[in-house]
Amino acid sequence: MVLDDRTVDQEEGRGQAPSQQDPGRAQDPPRQGDPAVDWVGALVSMWDAIGKPVDEVRLGVYMRQLGSVPLGLLERAVSLAIRDNGSYATVPTVGAIWQALRKVLGNPLDLEVAMLRYCEGLWARANMPLGTGQSEGEVRAELAEVKARWGIG
């Protein structure tokens, strides 16, 4: 449908970058617990830790370089990299995050295989009967993370 040479989607602001949308239009807030929001939040925490504004260009680089890392591992690696960063008020490098990831996974030869095994371990633990020391909520959260990471329906 066309309205004044614009499609309905354009009229309603869908399919446009936020900078192109009507500035007076209310935007939906990010959903709490959304894995994608949480994943980016783990990266943003590096800037939060040093009290500096997020550098969006650099954040994009981190997102591309670390895109294959599951959320739980990313959070642990970022936390370790921040702690190992010393007294420097700088964001840890991508290399420092990968180094921390290696440390978290026990210094494997192949990080991709180690991350897959980590996810398979989460999957196996999530499918264990309850009474294994984890609450039902913890088991369900881990299961949701693994399913989201590997596209399991």
C-alpha positions as CSV (number, residue, x, y, z in Angstrom):
1,M,0.0,0.0,0.0
2,V,1.3,3.5,-0.9
3,L,0.6,6.6,1.1
4,D,2.1,9.8,-0.3
5,D,4.9,7.9,-2.1
6,R,5.7,6.1,1.2
7,T,4.9,2.5,2.1
8,V,3.0,1.7,5.3
9,D,6.2,0.4,6.9
10,Q,7.9,3.8,6.3
11,E,4.9,5.6,7.6
12,E,5.0,3.6,10.8
13,G,8.8,3.8,11.1
14,R,9.5,0.1,10.7
15,G,12.5,-1.1,8.7
16,Q,14.4,2.1,9.4
17,A,17.4,2.8,11.5
18,P,16.5,4.6,14.8
19,S,18.1,7.8,13.5
20,Q,15.6,7.8,10.5
21,Q,12.5,7.2,12.7
22,D,10.4,10.0,14.0
23,P,12.2,11.3,17.1
24,G,8.9,11.8,18.9
25,R,7.9,8.2,18.5
26,A,8.3,6.1,21.6
27,Q,10.7,3.2,21.2
28,D,10.2,-0.2,22.7
29,P,12.7,-0.7,25.5
30,P,15.0,-3.7,25.2
31,R,13.5,-6.8,26.8
32,Q,15.1,-7.9,30.1
33,G,16.6,-11.3,29.7
34,D,16.8,-11.1,25.9
35,P,20.0,-13.2,25.1
36,A,21.0,-10.7,22.4
37,V,20.7,-7.8,24.7
38,D,22.5,-9.6,27.4
39,W,25.3,-10.6,25.0
40,V,25.9,-7.0,23.9
41,G,25.6,-6.0,27.6
42,A,28.5,-8.2,28.5
43,L,30.7,-6.3,26.0
44,V,29.3,-2.9,27.1
45,S,30.3,-3.8,30.7
46,M,33.9,-3.2,29.7
47,W,33.3,0.5,29.1
48,D,31.1,0.6,32.3
49,A,34.0,-0.8,34.3
50,I,36.3,2.1,33.4
51,G,33.6,4.8,33.5
52,K,33.9,5.7,29.8
53,P,31.2,6.1,27.2
54,V,30.8,3.2,24.8
55,D,32.7,3.6,21.5
56,E,30.1,2.3,19.0
57,V,32.6,1.6,16.2
58,R,34.9,-0.3,18.6
59,L,31.9,-2.2,20.0
60,G,31.0,-3.3,16.4
61,V,34.5,-4.7,16.0
62,Y,34.2,-6.6,19.3
63,M,30.8,-7.9,18.2
64,R,32.2,-9.2,14.9
65,Q,35.3,-10.7,16.4
66,L,33.6,-12.4,19.3
67,G,30.3,-13.3,17.7
68,S,30.8,-17.0,18.0
69,V,31.3,-16.9,21.8
70,P,28.2,-18.1,23.7
71,L,26.8,-15.7,26.3
72,G,27.9,-17.5,29.5
73,L,31.5,-17.9,28.2
74,L,31.6,-14.3,27.0
75,E,30.5,-13.0,30.4
76,R,33.1,-15.0,32.2
77,A,35.9,-14.0,29.7
78,V,35.0,-10.3,29.9
79,S,34.9,-10.4,33.7
80,L,38.4,-12.1,33.8
81,A,39.8,-9.7,31.2
82,I,38.6,-6.7,33.2
83,R,40.2,-8.1,36.3
84,D,43.5,-8.8,34.5
85,N,43.5,-5.4,33.0
86,G,45.3,-4.0,36.0
87,S,45.0,-0.4,37.0
88,Y,44.7,0.8,33.4
89,A,41.6,2.7,32.5
90,T,41.3,1.1,29.1
91,V,38.9,-1.4,27.6
92,P,40.6,-4.8,27.2
93,T,41.5,-5.7,23.7
94,V,39.8,-8.3,21.6
95,G,43.0,-10.4,22.1
96,A,42.7,-10.0,25.8
97,I,39.2,-11.4,25.7
98,W,40.3,-14.4,23.6
99,Q,43.1,-15.0,26.0
100,A,40.7,-14.9,29.0
101,L,38.4,-17.2,27.1
102,R,41.3,-19.7,26.7
103,K,41.9,-19.5,30.4
104,V,38.2,-20.1,31.3
105,L,38.2,-23.1,29.0
106,G,41.4,-24.6,30.3
107,N,43.8,-23.4,27.5
108,P,42.5,-25.7,24.8
109,L,44.2,-26.2,21.4
110,D,41.1,-25.4,19.5
111,L,38.8,-22.8,20.9
112,E,35.9,-23.5,18.6
113,V,35.8,-27.2,19.6
114,A,36.1,-26.3,23.3
115,M,33.2,-23.8,23.0
116,L,31.1,-26.5,21.3
117,R,31.9,-29.0,24.1
118,Y,31.0,-26.3,26.7
119,C,27.6,-25.9,25.0
120,E,27.1,-29.6,24.8
121,G,27.9,-29.8,28.5
122,L,25.3,-27.2,29.3
123,W,22.8,-29.1,27.1
124,A,23.5,-32.3,29.0
125,R,23.3,-30.6,32.4
126,A,20.1,-28.9,31.4
127,N,18.6,-32.3,30.5
128,M,19.6,-33.9,33.8
129,P,16.9,-34.8,36.3
130,L,16.3,-32.1,38.9
131,G,18.0,-32.7,42.2
132,T,21.5,-32.3,40.8
133,G,22.3,-29.2,42.8
134,Q,20.7,-26.6,40.4
135,S,17.4,-25.0,40.8
136,E,14.8,-25.5,38.0
137,G,15.2,-21.8,37.0
138,E,19.0,-22.2,36.6
139,V,18.5,-25.4,34.5
140,R,15.9,-23.7,32.3
141,A,18.1,-20.6,31.9
142,E,21.1,-22.7,30.8
143,L,18.9,-24.7,28.4
144,A,17.5,-21.5,26.9
145,E,21.0,-20.1,26.4
146,V,22.2,-23.3,24.6
147,K,19.1,-23.5,22.4
148,A,19.4,-19.9,21.4
149,R,23.1,-20.2,20.7
150,W,22.8,-23.3,18.5
151,G,19.4,-22.4,16.9
152,I,17.7,-25.4,18.5
153,G,13.9,-25.1,18.5
